[in-house]
Amino acid sequence: MQTPVKKNQHLILTIEDLTYEGMGLAKVDGYPLFIAGALPGEKIEAVVVKTRKNFGYARALKYLTKSPDRVEDNQQQAGITPLGHLKYAAQLNFKRNQIQQLLKKAHLDQIEVEPVLGMDDPYHYRNKAQVPVRKINGRLEVGFYRKGSHHFMSLKHFSIQDKRIDEILQTVLNILNQFNLSAYDEQTGKGLIRHLMVRRGYYSHEAMVVIVTNGESFPHGDKIAEMIMNSQKDVQSVIQNVNNRQTNVILGQKDKVLAGKSTITDELNGLKFEISAHSFYQVNPQQTEKLYQQAIRKAGLTGNETVIDAYCGIGTISLTMAKHAKKVYGVEIVPEAIEDAKRNASLNNLTNVDFEVGNAEEWMAKWSQQGIKPDVIMVDPPRKGLTSSLIESACEMQPKKVVYVSCNPATLVRDIQTFIEHGYYVTQPIQPVDQFPQTPHVESVTVLEKR
């Protein structure tokens, strides 16, 4: 295998572009090299760290020139803020450009993309922290693993996390450290405390602390929970989660409420939601409100429509739409999410919503047989996008509009092409929304209509 560069070779490179993951891209005789932390226009001295047949990776040793869009950021190495070294206005341009470039590649550049709806303060937005606990110099600490390694970095302040969550984490650690408890060791599978999770309501300010233990035994657990509740008046719930499997999945199946309630509540667009330790709930409520408002506006709801929400989760978007539609049908494959969705519907006294557990395609076929004709089909799929069978089922129901909330521009553009094959076309500019500032991710709202 002959590549124009070799491992450990030192090079002077000029960065040409950013990849969709936010890595700098340089080329040597047409051979792409990816360099974490480097920005377009920068000239760097680098060392090649890995070569593959069609591309390689290098590490920046020295910046000979720096981009005017560079800002200093020390949490980028931990992988917490992969775009934290790029000015916020430039991040928003990068995200819009990502969608535009993918459309162009697919010969769909006639589709317009609006400027990204960003945040006034693009820091401290996350309402949930899940952090590993390790013992450093005899003390339990929280932190992160340096990107692509097993090197643990302890951290007291996470720049994209609600500041109050940082404070609660440190208080919980101080209490745990009074009881000389062990930390989990990935290599041996031994040790007690694995992770801490804190969730906090953006509007309610209610907080939940989840202590993930390696096994059911939790010495002094009740006393620890009592101390947390007494010292932190906003903590409404302390839960022990048991995870004794050797896995990188954070939460186990079993929860034990040590103090307070099993859930906390928060609001989104004026609706109340109950959130458990396992609930999927959007981590940036301020931007989620903007995202859902865009979806409702673009759906053109007047109060007379029938809507199907094909990935309804705990009902956040279904219930928001139910306030503006005649009837909403939600479907989701995760049974626990549907239990949450039904509870959230009654919490908000919304009776014009039906939630079903199962596969969206199968339910669409059933609803079709029952004579249900949706005006709008709403889809908010995971990163892998929609299956072609779901697109087919949706188009067979002949809705006036399909509103597509996407978290991955690549699968969005692929799915738009499939919709076009079924006679549905993008009729309004795509509206991106920045749900995850300081990271390369971008959400967007697209409307497709039958020609």
FILUM-760925 format. One record per residue (C-alpha): residue number from 1; chain; x, y, z. Coordinates in nm, 2 decimals. Example, Ala and Ser with C-alpha at 12.3 -4.5 7.8 and 13.67 -1.06 7.14 Angstrom:
VEXTOR pos unit     xx     yy     zz
VEXTOR   1    A   1.23  -0.45   0.78
VEXTOR   2    A   1.37  -0.11   0.71
***
This chain:
VEXTOR pos unit     xx     yy     zz
VEXTOR   1    A   0.00   0.00   0.00
VEXTOR   2    A   0.17   0.32  -0.12
VEXTOR   3    A   0.05   0.64   0.03
VEXTOR   4    A   0.22   0.98  -0.03
VEXTOR   5    A   0.29   1.02   0.35
VEXTOR   6    A   0.43   0.78   0.61
VEXTOR   7    A   0.35   0.74   0.98
VEXTOR   8    A   0.57   0.98   1.20
VEXTOR   9    A   0.65   1.20   0.90
VEXTOR  10    A   0.66   1.57   0.98
VEXTOR  11    A   0.49   1.80   0.73
VEXTOR  12    A   0.39   2.17   0.68
VEXTOR  13    A   0.02   2.17   0.59
VEXTOR  14    A  -0.24   2.43   0.50
VEXTOR  15    A  -0.59   2.35   0.62
VEXTOR  16    A  -0.85   2.36   0.34
VEXTOR  17    A  -1.18   2.27   0.50
VEXTOR  18    A  -1.36   2.12   0.79
VEXTOR  19    A  -1.51   1.77   0.78
VEXTOR  20    A  -1.87   1.72   0.90
VEXTOR  21    A  -1.71   1.60   1.24
VEXTOR  22    A  -1.54   1.94   1.27
VEXTOR  23    A  -1.18   1.81   1.19
VEXTOR  24    A  -0.94   2.01   0.98
VEXTOR  25    A  -0.88   1.87   0.63
VEXTOR  26    A  -0.55   1.91   0.45
VEXTOR  27    A  -0.43   1.73   0.13
VEXTOR  28    A  -0.09   1.59   0.02
VEXTOR  29    A  -0.09   1.51  -0.35
VEXTOR  30    A  -0.47   1.46  -0.33
VEXTOR  31    A  -0.44   1.24  -0.02
VEXTOR  32    A  -0.67   1.37   0.26
VEXTOR  33    A  -0.53   1.41   0.61
VEXTOR  34    A  -0.76   1.48   0.91
VEXTOR  35    A  -0.63   1.70   1.19
VEXTOR  36    A  -0.84   1.75   1.51
VEXTOR  37    A  -0.85   2.11   1.63
VEXTOR  38    A  -0.72   2.27   1.31
VEXTOR  39    A  -0.92   2.54   1.12
VEXTOR  40    A  -0.95   2.63   0.75
VEXTOR  41    A  -0.68   2.88   0.64
VEXTOR  42    A  -0.44   2.78   0.91
VEXTOR  43    A  -0.08   2.68   0.83
VEXTOR  44    A   0.05   2.41   1.07
VEXTOR  45    A   0.35   2.19   1.14
VEXTOR  46    A   0.21   1.84   1.19
VEXTOR  47    A   0.31   1.48   1.24
VEXTOR  48    A   0.13   1.19   1.06
VEXTOR  49    A  -0.01   0.95   1.33
VEXTOR  50    A  -0.21   0.70   1.11
VEXTOR  51    A  -0.23   0.61   0.74
VEXTOR  52    A  -0.50   0.42   0.57
VEXTOR  53    A  -0.55   0.34   0.20
VEXTOR  54    A  -0.76   0.65   0.11
VEXTOR  55    A  -0.69   0.89   0.40
VEXTOR  56    A  -0.48   0.95   0.71
VEXTOR  57    A  -0.47   1.13   1.04
VEXTOR  58    A  -0.21   1.39   1.16
VEXTOR  59    A  -0.16   1.58   1.48
VEXTOR  60    A  -0.09   1.95   1.49
VEXTOR  61    A   0.25   2.03   1.66
VEXTOR  62    A   0.27   2.40   1.59
VEXTOR  63    A   0.04   2.66   1.44
VEXTOR  64    A   0.24   2.88   1.20
VEXTOR  65    A  -0.06   3.09   1.12
VEXTOR  66    A  -0.40   3.10   1.31
VEXTOR  67    A  -0.75   3.15   1.18
VEXTOR  68    A  -0.92   3.48   1.28
VEXTOR  69    A  -1.22   3.25   1.37
VEXTOR  70    A  -1.01   3.07   1.64
VEXTOR  71    A  -1.10   3.10   2.01
VEXTOR  72    A  -0.92   2.93   2.29
VEXTOR  73    A  -1.10   2.63   2.43
VEXTOR  74    A  -0.96   2.38   2.68
VEXTOR  75    A  -1.25   2.12   2.67
VEXTOR  76    A  -1.21   2.04   2.31
VEXTOR  77    A  -0.95   1.77   2.38
VEXTOR  78    A  -1.20   1.59   2.60
VEXTOR  79    A  -1.44   1.57   2.31
VEXTOR  80    A  -1.69   1.78   2.51
VEXTOR  81    A  -1.68   2.07   2.27
VEXTOR  82    A  -1.54   1.95   1.94
VEXTOR  83    A  -1.61   2.29   1.78
VEXTOR  84    A  -1.53   2.50   2.09
VEXTOR  85    A  -1.22   2.64   1.92
VEXTOR  86    A  -1.44   2.80   1.65
VEXTOR  87    A  -1.61   3.14   1.69
VEXTOR  88    A  -1.99   3.09   1.74
VEXTOR  89    A  -2.09   3.29   1.42
VEXTOR  90    A  -1.85   3.07   1.22
VEXTOR  91    A  -2.00   2.75   1.38
VEXTOR  92    A  -2.34   2.85   1.26
VEXTOR  93    A  -2.21   2.91   0.91
VEXTOR  94    A  -2.03   2.57   0.92
VEXTOR  95    A  -2.36   2.40   1.01
VEXTOR  96    A  -2.56   2.57   0.74
VEXTOR  97    A  -2.29   2.50   0.48
VEXTOR  98    A  -2.29   2.13   0.58
VEXTOR  99    A  -2.65   2.10   0.46
VEXTOR 100    A  -2.59   2.32   0.15
VEXTOR 101    A  -2.29   2.11   0.04
VEXTOR 102    A  -2.48   1.78   0.08
VEXTOR 103    A  -2.78   1.92  -0.12
VEXTOR 104    A  -2.53   2.03  -0.39
VEXTOR 105    A  -2.37   1.68  -0.41
VEXTOR 106    A  -2.72   1.54  -0.46
VEXTOR 107    A  -2.80   1.79  -0.73
VEXTOR 108    A  -3.06   1.95  -0.51
VEXTOR 109    A  -2.90   2.29  -0.48
VEXTOR 110    A  -3.22   2.46  -0.58
VEXTOR 111    A  -3.34   2.39  -0.22
VEXTOR 112    A  -3.27   2.69  -0.01
VEXTOR 113    A  -3.13   2.67   0.35
VEXTOR 114    A  -3.21   2.95   0.59
VEXTOR 115    A  -2.94   3.09   0.83
VEXTOR 116    A  -2.92   2.87   1.14
VEXTOR 117    A  -3.12   2.97   1.45
VEXTOR 118    A  -2.85   3.00   1.71
VEXTOR 119    A  -2.84   3.08   2.09
VEXTOR 120    A  -2.78   3.42   2.25
VEXTOR 121    A  -2.56   3.23   2.50
VEXTOR 122    A  -2.42   2.91   2.34
VEXTOR 123    A  -2.28   2.78   2.67
VEXTOR 124    A  -2.43   2.61   2.98
VEXTOR 125    A  -2.73   2.49   2.79
VEXTOR 126    A  -2.74   2.11   2.87
VEXTOR 127    A  -3.00   2.01   3.13
VEXTOR 128    A  -2.85   1.67   3.19
VEXTOR 129    A  -2.50   1.55   3.28
VEXTOR 130    A  -2.38   1.18   3.27
VEXTOR 131    A  -2.02   1.17   3.39
VEXTOR 132    A  -1.79   0.88   3.49
VEXTOR 133    A  -1.66   0.87   3.85
VEXTOR 134    A  -1.30   0.76   3.91
VEXTOR 135    A  -1.06   0.77   4.21
VEXTOR 136    A  -0.78   1.02   4.18
VEXTOR 137    A  -0.53   1.06   4.47
VEXTOR 138    A  -0.77   0.89   4.71
VEXTOR 139    A  -1.07   1.10   4.61
VEXTOR 140    A  -1.37   1.03   4.39
VEXTOR 141    A  -1.37   1.28   4.10
VEXTOR 142    A  -1.59   1.33   3.79
VEXTOR 143    A  -1.45   1.41   3.45
VEXTOR 144    A  -1.41   1.28   3.10
VEXTOR 145    A  -1.19   1.05   2.90
VEXTOR 146    A  -0.96   1.23   2.66
VEXTOR 147    A  -1.10   1.17   2.32
VEXTOR 148    A  -1.00   0.84   2.17
VEXTOR 149    A  -0.81   0.73   2.48
VEXTOR 150    A  -0.85   0.58   2.83
VEXTOR 151    A  -0.68   0.88   2.99
VEXTOR 152    A  -0.92   1.02   3.25
VEXTOR 153    A  -0.93   1.40   3.29
VEXTOR 154    A  -1.11   1.52   3.61
VEXTOR 155    A  -1.32   1.83   3.56
VEXTOR 156    A  -1.52   2.06   3.79
VEXTOR 157    A  -1.68   2.29   3.53
VEXTOR 158    A  -1.83   2.16   3.20
VEXTOR 159    A  -1.87   2.46   2.97
VEXTOR 160    A  -2.18   2.34   2.79
VEXTOR 161    A  -2.36   2.22   3.11
VEXTOR 162    A  -2.61   2.41   3.33
VEXTOR 163    A  -2.39   2.57   3.60
VEXTOR 164    A  -2.62   2.45   3.87
VEXTOR 165    A  -2.56   2.09   3.76
VEXTOR 166    A  -2.18   2.15   3.80
VEXTOR 167    A  -2.24   2.27   4.16
VEXTOR 168    A  -2.47   1.97   4.24
VEXTOR 169    A  -2.21   1.72   4.11
VEXTOR 170    A  -1.94   1.87   4.33
VEXTOR 171    A  -2.17   1.86   4.64
VEXTOR 172    A  -2.26   1.49   4.57
VEXTOR 173    A  -1.89   1.41   4.53
VEXTOR 174    A  -1.80   1.58   4.86
VEXTOR 175    A  -2.07   1.38   5.04
VEXTOR 176    A  -1.97   1.05   4.87
VEXTOR 177    A  -1.61   1.11   4.97
VEXTOR 178    A  -1.70   1.12   5.34
VEXTOR 179    A  -1.78   0.75   5.32
VEXTOR 180    A  -1.46   0.62   5.16
VEXTOR 181    A  -1.64   0.44   4.87
VEXTOR 182    A  -1.46   0.28   4.58
VEXTOR 183    A  -1.48   0.38   4.22
VEXTOR 184    A  -1.55   0.14   3.94
VEXTOR 185    A  -1.25   0.01   3.74
VEXTOR 186    A  -1.32  -0.07   3.37
VEXTOR 187    A  -1.03  -0.31   3.35
VEXTOR 188    A  -1.12  -0.53   3.65
VEXTOR 189    A  -1.50  -0.47   3.66
VEXTOR 190    A  -1.46  -0.41   4.03
VEXTOR 191    A  -1.54  -0.10   4.24
VEXTOR 192    A  -1.87   0.06   4.34
VEXTOR 193    A  -1.95   0.40   4.20
VEXTOR 194    A  -1.96   0.41   3.82
VEXTOR 195    A  -2.13   0.73   3.70
VEXTOR 196    A  -2.33   1.02   3.83
VEXTOR 197    A  -2.62   1.16   3.64
VEXTOR 198    A  -2.79   1.49   3.72
VEXTOR 199    A  -3.10   1.62   3.54
VEXTOR 200    A  -3.24   1.97   3.60
VEXTOR 201    A  -3.56   2.13   3.48
VEXTOR 202    A  -3.49   2.45   3.29
VEXTOR 203    A  -3.81   2.62   3.40
VEXTOR 204    A  -3.90   2.42   3.71
VEXTOR 205    A  -3.54   2.42   3.85
VEXTOR 206    A  -3.62   2.08   4.00
VEXTOR 207    A  -3.31   1.85   4.00
VEXTOR 208    A  -3.26   1.47   4.01
VEXTOR 209    A  -2.94   1.29   4.12
VEXTOR 210    A  -2.88   0.94   3.99
VEXTOR 211    A  -2.59   0.74   4.14
VEXTOR 212    A  -2.50   0.44   3.92
VEXTOR 213    A  -2.35   0.16   4.12
VEXTOR 214    A  -2.18  -0.16   4.02
VEXTOR 215    A  -2.42  -0.40   4.20
VEXTOR 216    A  -2.72  -0.37   4.44
VEXTOR 217    A  -2.52  -0.32   4.76
VEXTOR 218    A  -2.48   0.05   4.83
VEXTOR 219    A  -2.33   0.10   5.18
VEXTOR 220    A  -2.47   0.42   5.35
VEXTOR 221    A  -2.69   0.48   5.04
VEXTOR 222    A  -2.99   0.61   5.24
VEXTOR 223    A  -2.78   0.83   5.46
VEXTOR 224    A  -2.60   0.97   5.15
VEXTOR 225    A  -2.94   1.05   4.98
VEXTOR 226    A  -3.06   1.22   5.29
VEXTOR 227    A  -2.75   1.44   5.31
VEXTOR 228    A  -2.79   1.53   4.94
VEXTOR 229    A  -3.16   1.63   4.99
VEXTOR 230    A  -3.09   1.82   5.31
VEXTOR 231    A  -2.80   2.02   5.16
VEXTOR 232    A  -2.95   2.08   4.81
VEXTOR 233    A  -3.31   2.21   4.84
VEXTOR 234    A  -3.37   2.20   4.46
VEXTOR 235    A  -3.29   1.82   4.45
VEXTOR 236    A  -3.63   1.65   4.45
VEXTOR 237    A  -3.51   1.30   4.37
VEXTOR 238    A  -3.21   1.08   4.46
VEXTOR 239    A  -3.20   0.74   4.28
VEXTOR 240    A  -2.96   0.45   4.28
VEXTOR 241    A  -2.93   0.28   3.94
VEXTOR 242    A  -2.78  -0.07   3.94
VEXTOR 243    A  -2.55  -0.15   3.65
VEXTOR 244    A  -2.33  -0.46   3.71
VEXTOR 245    A  -2.26  -0.54   3.35
VEXTOR 246    A  -1.92  -0.48   3.18
VEXTOR 247    A  -2.05  -0.24   2.92
VEXTOR 248    A  -2.01   0.12   2.82
VEXTOR 249    A  -2.39   0.17   2.85
VEXTOR 250    A  -2.43   0.41   3.14
VEXTOR 251    A  -2.76   0.31   3.30
VEXTOR 252    A  -2.87  -0.04   3.41
VEXTOR 253    A  -3.23  -0.16   3.41
VEXTOR 254    A  -3.29  -0.14   3.78
VEXTOR 255    A  -3.37   0.18   3.98
VEXTOR 256    A  -3.42   0.23   4.35
VEXTOR 257    A  -3.55   0.56   4.48
VEXTOR 258    A  -3.34   0.65   4.78
VEXTOR 259    A  -3.51   0.98   4.86
VEXTOR 260    A  -3.78   1.21   4.72
VEXTOR 261    A  -3.98   1.13   4.41
VEXTOR 262    A  -3.91   0.90   4.11
VEXTOR 263    A  -3.95   1.18   3.86
VEXTOR 264    A  -3.90   1.56   3.82
VEXTOR 265    A  -4.11   1.79   3.60
VEXTOR 266    A  -4.02   2.06   3.35
VEXTOR 267    A  -4.19   2.26   3.08
VEXTOR 268    A  -4.16   2.29   2.70
VEXTOR 269    A  -4.37   2.55   2.51
VEXTOR 270    A  -4.60   2.59   2.82
VEXTOR 271    A  -4.66   2.21   2.85
VEXTOR 272    A  -4.56   2.01   3.16
VEXTOR 273    A  -4.35   1.69   3.12
VEXTOR 274    A  -4.26   1.43   3.38
VEXTOR 275    A  -3.90   1.31   3.34
VEXTOR 276    A  -3.77   0.99   3.49
VEXTOR 277    A  -3.40   0.87   3.51
VEXTOR 278    A  -3.45   0.69   3.18
VEXTOR 279    A  -3.67   0.94   2.99
VEXTOR 280    A  -3.55   1.06   2.66
VEXTOR 281    A  -3.59   1.43   2.70
VEXTOR 282    A  -3.43   1.70   2.48
VEXTOR 283    A  -3.11   1.83   2.65
VEXTOR 284    A  -3.14   2.19   2.52
VEXTOR 285    A  -3.49   2.30   2.61
VEXTOR 286    A  -3.45   2.66   2.49
VEXTOR 287    A  -3.36   2.55   2.14
VEXTOR 288    A  -3.61   2.26   2.14
VEXTOR 289    A  -3.89   2.52   2.19
VEXTOR 290    A  -3.76   2.70   1.88
VEXTOR 291    A  -3.74   2.38   1.68
VEXTOR 292    A  -4.09   2.27   1.77
VEXTOR 293    A  -4.23   2.62   1.70
VEXTOR 294    A  -4.07   2.60   1.35
VEXTOR 295    A  -4.22   2.26   1.29
VEXTOR 296    A  -4.57   2.38   1.39
VEXTOR 297    A  -4.54   2.70   1.18
VEXTOR 298    A  -4.42   2.51   0.88
VEXTOR 299    A  -4.70   2.24   0.92
VEXTOR 300    A  -4.94   2.54   0.90
VEXTOR 301    A  -5.17   2.40   1.17
VEXTOR 302    A  -5.50   2.58   1.21
VEXTOR 303    A  -5.68   2.35   1.46
VEXTOR 304    A  -5.86   2.14   1.20
VEXTOR 305    A  -5.58   1.90   1.11
VEXTOR 306    A  -5.52   1.53   1.18
VEXTOR 307    A  -5.15   1.47   1.25
VEXTOR 308    A  -4.94   1.15   1.28
VEXTOR 309    A  -4.62   1.17   1.48
VEXTOR 310    A  -4.41   0.87   1.37
VEXTOR 311    A  -4.13   0.89   1.63
VEXTOR 312    A  -4.32   1.04   1.92
VEXTOR 313    A  -4.09   0.95   2.22
VEXTOR 314    A  -4.24   1.07   2.54
VEXTOR 315    A  -4.48   1.29   2.35
VEXTOR 316    A  -4.29   1.63   2.35
VEXTOR 317    A  -4.37   1.71   1.99
VEXTOR 318    A  -4.71   1.53   1.97
VEXTOR 319    A  -4.85   1.72   2.27
VEXTOR 320    A  -4.71   2.05   2.14
VEXTOR 321    A  -4.89   1.98   1.81
VEXTOR 322    A  -5.21   1.87   1.99
VEXTOR 323    A  -5.26   2.23   2.11
VEXTOR 324    A  -5.28   2.34   1.75
VEXTOR 325    A  -5.45   2.04   1.57
VEXTOR 326    A  -5.78   1.85   1.58
VEXTOR 327    A  -5.63   1.51   1.65
VEXTOR 328    A  -5.28   1.37   1.69
VEXTOR 329    A  -5.17   1.00   1.66
VEXTOR 330    A  -4.83   0.92   1.81
VEXTOR 331    A  -4.63   0.60   1.77
VEXTOR 332    A  -4.30   0.49   1.92
VEXTOR 333    A  -4.13   0.15   1.95
VEXTOR 334    A  -4.02   0.20   2.31
VEXTOR 335    A  -4.30   0.09   2.55
VEXTOR 336    A  -4.17   0.30   2.85
VEXTOR 337    A  -4.17   0.61   2.63
VEXTOR 338    A  -4.53   0.56   2.54
VEXTOR 339    A  -4.62   0.52   2.91
VEXTOR 340    A  -4.45   0.85   2.97
VEXTOR 341    A  -4.63   1.01   2.67
VEXTOR 342    A  -4.97   0.90   2.81
VEXTOR 343    A  -4.89   1.03   3.15
VEXTOR 344    A  -4.78   1.36   3.00
VEXTOR 345    A  -5.10   1.39   2.80
VEXTOR 346    A  -5.31   1.35   3.11
VEXTOR 347    A  -5.08   1.59   3.30
VEXTOR 348    A  -5.17   1.85   3.05
VEXTOR 349    A  -5.54   1.76   3.01
VEXTOR 350    A  -5.50   1.69   2.64
VEXTOR 351    A  -5.76   1.44   2.52
VEXTOR 352    A  -5.71   1.47   2.14
VEXTOR 353    A  -5.40   1.25   2.13
VEXTOR 354    A  -5.37   0.87   2.09
VEXTOR 355    A  -5.04   0.70   2.16
VEXTOR 356    A  -4.95   0.35   2.04
VEXTOR 357    A  -4.65   0.12   2.10
VEXTOR 358    A  -4.49  -0.04   1.79
VEXTOR 359    A  -4.35   0.01   1.45
VEXTOR 360    A  -4.46   0.33   1.26
VEXTOR 361    A  -4.51   0.15   0.93
VEXTOR 362    A  -4.74  -0.11   1.08
VEXTOR 363    A  -4.95   0.15   1.26
VEXTOR 364    A  -4.98   0.37   0.95
VEXTOR 365    A  -5.12   0.07   0.77
VEXTOR 366    A  -5.37   0.00   1.06
VEXTOR 367    A  -5.47   0.37   1.07
VEXTOR 368    A  -5.51   0.37   0.70
VEXTOR 369    A  -5.75   0.07   0.72
VEXTOR 370    A  -5.94   0.25   0.99
VEXTOR 371    A  -6.00   0.53   0.74
VEXTOR 372    A  -5.77   0.78   0.91
VEXTOR 373    A  -5.64   1.04   0.67
VEXTOR 374    A  -5.36   1.26   0.81
VEXTOR 375    A  -5.32   1.61   0.68
VEXTOR 376    A  -4.96   1.62   0.83
VEXTOR 377    A  -4.72   1.34   0.90
VEXTOR 378    A  -4.44   1.44   1.14
VEXTOR 379    A  -4.11   1.25   1.15
VEXTOR 380    A  -3.82   1.31   1.39
VEXTOR 381    A  -3.61   1.00   1.34
VEXTOR 382    A  -3.27   0.90   1.50
VEXTOR 383    A  -2.94   0.98   1.32
VEXTOR 384    A  -2.98   0.68   1.08
VEXTOR 385    A  -3.29   0.86   0.93
VEXTOR 386    A  -3.60   0.70   0.78
VEXTOR 387    A  -3.63   0.35   0.63
VEXTOR 388    A  -3.75   0.35   0.27
VEXTOR 389    A  -4.05   0.14   0.38
VEXTOR 390    A  -4.15   0.42   0.63
VEXTOR 391    A  -4.13   0.68   0.35
VEXTOR 392    A  -4.34   0.45   0.13
VEXTOR 393    A  -4.60   0.40   0.41
VEXTOR 394    A  -4.61   0.78   0.47
VEXTOR 395    A  -4.66   0.87   0.11
VEXTOR 396    A  -4.93   0.60   0.06
VEXTOR 397    A  -5.14   0.79   0.32
VEXTOR 398    A  -5.12   1.10   0.09
VEXTOR 399    A  -5.08   1.36   0.36
VEXTOR 400    A  -5.08   1.73   0.24
VEXTOR 401    A  -4.75   1.78   0.42
VEXTOR 402    A  -4.46   1.58   0.57
VEXTOR 403    A  -4.27   1.77   0.83
VEXTOR 404    A  -3.92   1.62   0.88
VEXTOR 405    A  -3.72   1.72   1.19
VEXTOR 406    A  -3.37   1.59   1.12
VEXTOR 407    A  -3.06   1.55   1.35
VEXTOR 408    A  -2.84   1.44   1.06
VEXTOR 409    A  -2.80   1.63   0.73
VEXTOR 410    A  -2.66   1.33   0.54
VEXTOR 411    A  -2.96   1.10   0.61
VEXTOR 412    A  -3.20   1.40   0.56
VEXTOR 413    A  -3.07   1.46   0.20
VEXTOR 414    A  -3.08   1.09   0.12
VEXTOR 415    A  -3.44   1.07   0.25
VEXTOR 416    A  -3.54   1.39   0.05
VEXTOR 417    A  -3.43   1.20  -0.27
VEXTOR 418    A  -3.65   0.91  -0.18
VEXTOR 419    A  -3.95   1.14  -0.11
VEXTOR 420    A  -3.90   1.30  -0.45
VEXTOR 421    A  -3.93   0.95  -0.61
VEXTOR 422    A  -4.27   0.93  -0.44
VEXTOR 423    A  -4.38   1.27  -0.57
VEXTOR 424    A  -4.31   1.47  -0.25
VEXTOR 425    A  -4.10   1.79  -0.29
VEXTOR 426    A  -3.94   2.04  -0.06
VEXTOR 427    A  -4.16   2.35  -0.08
VEXTOR 428    A  -4.00   2.58   0.17
VEXTOR 429    A  -3.64   2.67   0.27
VEXTOR 430    A  -3.49   2.42   0.52
VEXTOR 431    A  -3.47   2.58   0.86
VEXTOR 432    A  -3.16   2.47   1.07
VEXTOR 433    A  -3.17   2.51   1.45
VEXTOR 434    A  -2.85   2.49   1.66
VEXTOR 435    A  -2.95   2.24   1.94
VEXTOR 436    A  -2.59   2.16   2.03
VEXTOR 437    A  -2.36   2.46   2.03
VEXTOR 438    A  -1.98   2.39   2.04
VEXTOR 439    A  -2.04   2.05   1.86
VEXTOR 440    A  -2.08   1.97   1.49
VEXTOR 441    A  -2.44   1.85   1.52
VEXTOR 442    A  -2.72   2.04   1.35
VEXTOR 443    A  -3.10   1.99   1.36
VEXTOR 444    A  -3.33   2.12   1.09
VEXTOR 445    A  -3.70   2.13   0.99
VEXTOR 446    A  -3.79   2.05   0.63
VEXTOR 447    A  -4.14   2.05   0.47
VEXTOR 448    A  -4.23   1.82   0.18
VEXTOR 449    A  -4.56   1.85  -0.01
VEXTOR 450    A  -4.72   1.64  -0.29
VEXTOR 451    A  -4.69   1.80  -0.63
***
